[in-house]
Amino acid sequence: MMSKKNKYGVPKSRPSQVGTTTYRRKNGFSTGKKILVTLAMIAVVVVAASYGLSSQVAQPASPQGQSPQSYPQNVAPVFYTSPVVTANGTKVDIPASFVNSTKMAFVDLKLEAPTNTLTYKNRNVPLSVYKNGGYLPLIIVQAPSGKVTAGLRVCEPCGSFSFHIVQGRLLQCDACGTQWNLEDFSGVSGGCTAYPPPNLSATVGDNIQVDLSALQMPVVA
């Protein structure tokens, strides 16, 4: 096919295809690239939205309203030295705020009459090896759920009267290393799992009142 000529007889040249192609690449994306960019932007938006939603989900509160995240991992005991003894030496009160802040309180109550052994719930507590049998050792703990438990502070097989809270959920004997669940004192590990601090009845209000009447051993302070 003959190419067209201008009025001077010079053939007209066709536009350069290479130039056109180069111009289009410089001034825009191909259809395929536009699709990829759009999909990438959508993915970024979805991920950002998902992260924002997850960060707004509230952590479930514990049964007593205490956040498990706020409970310390390791707790050393703190002695409460000003207990109030009532009901002819059969009940003792300490402030609930003290236990709430310390998580674990130790209380030593002076017995009216020193004794070598206390028998309670088929347990024989060797009081003679603790302050010569003149004091009743108590433990009061607040678990991560907010539950408060009171008991005799003893692990009698190893003769221990000292404990720590570890891992934010376990009561551990300082002598043998046995561990119990803070929520119910069920055994977790160690050689004395059947011997957690024997429970005592306790009521919780502004004060925590521990009932000692079942021990039949009055205290004076």
Secondary structure, DSSP 8 states (H G I E B T S, - for coil): ----B-TTS-B-----HHHHHHHHHHT---HHHHHHHHHHHHHHHHHHHHHHHHHTS-----TTS--GGGS-S-B--EE----EEETTTTEEEEEHHHHHHHSEEEEEEEBSS--S-EEETTEEE-GGGSGGGTEEEEEEEE-TTS-EEEEE--BGGGTB--EEEETTTEEEETTT--EEETTT--EEESTTTT----EE-EEESSEEEEE-GGGT--B--
